[in-house]
Amino acid sequence: MPSHALSIDLSRDFLAGGEGHNRWHPDIEPAVRVAPGDTVVMPARDGMDGQLGPGLGTSPDASIGLDAVHPLTGPVYVEGAQPGDLLEVEILDVEPDSYGFTFQAPGFGLLRDDFPCAFKVEWELAGGFATSPDLPGVRIPGAPFMGVMGVAPDAALLAAITVREAADAASGGMVMLPEPACAVPPTGDIARTGLRTIAPHETGGNIDIKQLTAGSRLFLPVHVPGALFSAGDGHFAQGDGESCGTAIEMRATLTARFALHPGRARDRGIRGVHFSRDGAGDPRPPATPERYYATTGIAVDREGRSRSEDLTVAARDAVRTMIDHLTAEYGYTPQQAYALCSVAVDLRISQVVDAPNVLVSAFLPLDVLV
């Protein structure tokens, strides 16, 4: 089958006209047109668009511009794709860079109230592992994947998402609404109304599913002709939950093959992302490591108040308890421990039926500690 290769000129500033986009909108022009069965090679900038390269953003008061995050490569127009179809994206390879970082941004992450200062871990990516002098005694096995993969919404879905997220913001929720500052493309309706890339939606997007390594398949309902698939935000490794807000972030190159299932999303009522693996491909994250230490959290907040059936409160409790364990047992600072949680600790829902105390477990694979 034919192969297509997109290119990224890293010497060109993304915001000043570099290839790609950082908003979701049906009017973004495709970068390439392919037929079902074709393979596409898609290099991508890191999710922070180089704001946190080697030596950058290391001070406690460092900040990043969230308006510019997630420079995406694409869109890929798949010939024949129509609304109601299901797009299949077979992930053939995710090639990592040699440099990665993990960053705790003030005001962001699961424990943003606990960690008001910035903190950064710089990783060397080599031989299938990540190591760092900023987090000594840790060796993280690589399982590269793309944090962002998705298709364009149609005009009706874009409007519906905007209305519901505006309501979330009005009620005090943490939402990034449409904003033309730092938008790419930078002008017109796309910049004014395009969806931000921070949150995932029915169309995919910033799904951060670490199981989507080489050998897996992603299924996305199609909303516009051609589907308009894009990808970015390469991750070398991540714990389920990405608790501090970043994984081991890196530049990466995705190689994917596309297939279509006509009418399947419409006929089966598929509204969101599905994914699968048939046993092929390597590396892949294990379901449960052979050696681990786990902490648990319940839906009781720090003031001792019950927050009945609130999984977010339980997840925060589990991560805080794991941070306490890592600081007491291994001597890490709380920020080092928080970073380790984000790149290696898996959050699992252990039970949701024993109300009010739903329970979330945090699994630390002991093999990452050397």
N, C-alpha and C positions, 0 to 999 in steps of 0.2 A: 504494500500500500504506500502511497506517496507520503513523504515527510516534509514538514515545513518548519523552518527555524526562524524565530523572531530574534531581534537583536536589541541590546540595551547599551547605549553609550554612557558609561559611568563618568566620563569627563564632562558631560553636559548636566547642568543643574536641572533636576526634575521639575521644580516649580517654575523655571524659566523656559520650559519648552522641551524637557526630556520626554522620552517615550512612555506611554501609559496613562493611567488616570487614578484618582483617589476618591471618587464618588461613584455611586450606583445610579444609573439613569438610562432609560431606553434610547436616548438620542446620541449616545457616545458612539462615534464611528468605529467600526471594526478594524483591527490591525491586520487581520488575515482572514481569508475565507477558505474553508476546508470542506471536504466531503466526509460523510460517515465512513469510518474505517481508517481515516488518515491519522498520522502521528504528528504532533506539534511539540517542538522544543521551546520552552519558555523561560529564559533567564529572568531573574527578578531582583530588585534592590531589597535591602533589609526593610523590615516593617517601619522603622523610624527614619527612613530615608537618609541614612548616613549621619544623623544628628549625634549618634553615640558611637562613632568610630573609635579606633585605638586612642586612648588618653583623653577622650572627650566626655564631658558630663560626669566627672568623678567627684566633684565637691558635694558636701551635704546639702547645699542650697541649689544644686543644679536642677534645671527643669527642661522639659521637652515641649515642642509645639505640637499638641495633639491635632490641631487643624490640618497638619501636613502628613499625618501617619498613613501607612499602608499604600505606598505607591504600587499599583497593580499593573501587571503585564497583560495585554489584551486590549479589547475583547476579541475572542475567536468566534467568528460567524460560522455555524455549522449548517451547511446547505441542507434544505429540506426540513429543518426543525421548525415546528409550529406550536403555538400555544396549546397546551393540553398534552403534549408529548412528554416523555421522560428522557432526559439526556443522561447517558452513561459515560463517565470519565474513568477510563482505565489508567491507573497511575503506574507507569512503567519504571520511572526512576526519579529520585530527588537527589541531585548532586550537591553536596555541601561545599561551603567556602572553607577557608582555613582559620577564620577569625569569627568569634561569636561573643555575645555579651548578654548579661541579665541585668535589668535595671529596675529599681524600685522608685517610682515617680511619686512625689508628694501629691496626696489627694486621689490616688488611684490604687486599685488592688483590693483584695478581700479584707485585709487588715489595715486599710488606709488611715483609720483613726489611731492605730497603735504605732504607726511608723511615718511620722511627718517629714522626715529627712530623706533626701535622695541617697541611694547606695547603688554601686555598680560592681559587678563581677565581670572581668574580661577573661575569655576562654581561648585556649589554643585547641583547634580541632584537627586532630591528626590520628591516623591509624584506627579510625573508628571510635575514638574516645575524645571526651572533652576534659581538660585539666586546667587549673588556674591557681596562681599564687595567691589570689584573693580569697580562695576557699580551699586551703591546704587539706590534704588527706582525703580528697574526693576525686573519683574517676568515673565520669558519667558515660555509659555506653550510648553511642549514637543510634537514633532511629529517625532519620530525617523525614520531615513532612512539611507541607505548605499550610500555614495557619489560616490563610484566606483562599477560598475557592468558591466561586459562585457565578450566578447568571443575573441578567438585568431584570428588574421588575417592569411590568407594563405601567402605563400612566395611572390606571385605577388602583393598582396595588401600591404604587409609590404614594399616591394621595392618602390611601387608607393608613399606611404605616406612619406617615407624617402626622396625621390627625391623632392617632392613638399614642404616639410618642410625645407629642405636645401635651397631651393630657397627663402622661406620666411625669413630665417635667413640671407641669403646673402643680402636681400633688407632692412635689419634693423629690421625685425620683432622679437618679443619676442618668441623664440622657444627653447625648450630643445631637442637637437639632441641626437641620441644614444651615450652612454657613458658607458664604462665598469666599471668605478669607482663606488663602492657600489652596483653593480648589483647583484641580486639574481635571478637565479643561477649565480655564480661568474665567470664562465669560458666559453670559447668556443664562438661559433657563437651567442648564446643567449645573452651573456654579450656584445659582440661587436656590434650587430645589432638590439637587441631587442628595441621595441618602448618604450619611456618613458611614464609614467602614468599621467603626468600633464594635457595633452590635451585629450579631448574626440576624438573619431574617428568614422568611419562607424560601427565599432564593439562595440560601447558603450564606456566603460571606465569611465573616471572622468566626468560623466554627471551632477552630483550635482543637480538632479531634486528632489526638496523637496516633490513633490506629490507622490513619490514612497514609501509611508508608507504601513503598513500592510493593506491588502485588495486590493492592486493594482496589476497589471500585466504588466510585461515588455516583449517586443517582440524584438528579436535580429536576424538579418540575420546570418545564419551559413556559415562559410567560410572553415572550416576544419572538417574532420570526428570527431564526438564526441562533436563538438562545443567548448569544453574546456572553460567552464564558471568559472569566478572568481569574488570575491567581497571583499571589504574592505572600509576603510575611513568612519567609522560610524559617523553620525551627529545626535545630539539630537534635534536641531532646526536650521533653516537657513532662511534668507530672500532670496527671488528670486533675483539672481544676485550674492550672496555671495561676496559683494563688496570689503571687505578688504582682501579677499583671503582665509579666514577660516570661518567656521560656529562655532557652539558649538561642537567641536571635541571630540570624545570619543572612547573607546573600545566598541564593540557591537557584538551581536550574531544574525546572520540572519538565519531564517528558511524559506526555499523555496521549492516549488514543481515544477517539470519540466514537460512540455508537448512539443510535436513536431507537426508542421504543414508541412508535406512533400511537398517540391517544392514551397511553397507559396511565399517565398522571390524572387525566380527566376521568377515565373509566374506573379507576380504582380509588379515586378521591385522595390522591397523594398530594399533600399540601406542603411538605417540608423535606428535609434532607434524609436520604437513606444511604447506607454504605455496607459493603460486604467484603469478605476475603475467602478465597477457595483453597487456601493452604500454600499458594505460591508466594514468592517474594521474600526478601531478607534485606536488612534486619526488620524486626517487628517487635513491638513492646510485648512482654509476657503478660498474660492475664493476671496471674498472681506470682510473684517471685518465690523461689524456693526458700530463701532466707529473708525475713522481714521483721520489723518491729512496728507495731501499729498502736495509735492512740485513738480515742473516740470522743465524740462531742454530742451533746444533746441540746434541745431547744430551750436552753435557759441562758439568759444574757449575763453580762458581767456583774450586774446589780442583783442577781439572784431571782429575777422575774421570769416566770414561764412565758415563752413565746410559742404557744401551742402549734405544733406541726410546721414549724418554720425551719426549713432545711438550710437556709443561709446562716441562721444563728448557730445551728448545729455544726455546720462546716467551719465557721470561725472558731468555735470551741475546740474542735478537733485539731485545727492548725495551731492555735495558740498552745495547746497541750503538747504538740509535737515540737514546737519551738522551745518550750520549757525543757523538754527531754534532751534535745540536742545541745542546749546551752549547759545543762547540768552534767550530762554524760560525756560530752566530747569537747567542751570548752569553747564552742563557737559563740560569737556575739549574736544577739538576737537578729540583727540584720543579715549576718551570714546564714543563720539557720532559716530565716524566712526565704532567702534566695534558694537554698537547697530544697526547701519544700516546693517551691515553684517549678524547679527543673526536674525533680525526681520523686516527690511524694504524690501518691495517687489517692484522691478522695473518692470513696465509694459509699453509696447509700446502703447501709446495712439493714435498715428496716424503716418502713413508713406507716406501719399499721398500729403500733403500740402508742396511741395518742395519750397524752400530748407530746411525749418525748420521742419523736423520731430520732434516729441515730445515724450519724455519719462517721465512718472510720477513715483514718489517714494512714496509709501504708508506706513505710520507708524501706526500700530494698537495701538490705545490708551490704550487698556486693558493691555498692557505689562507694563505700567507705574503705579506704586502703591504708 
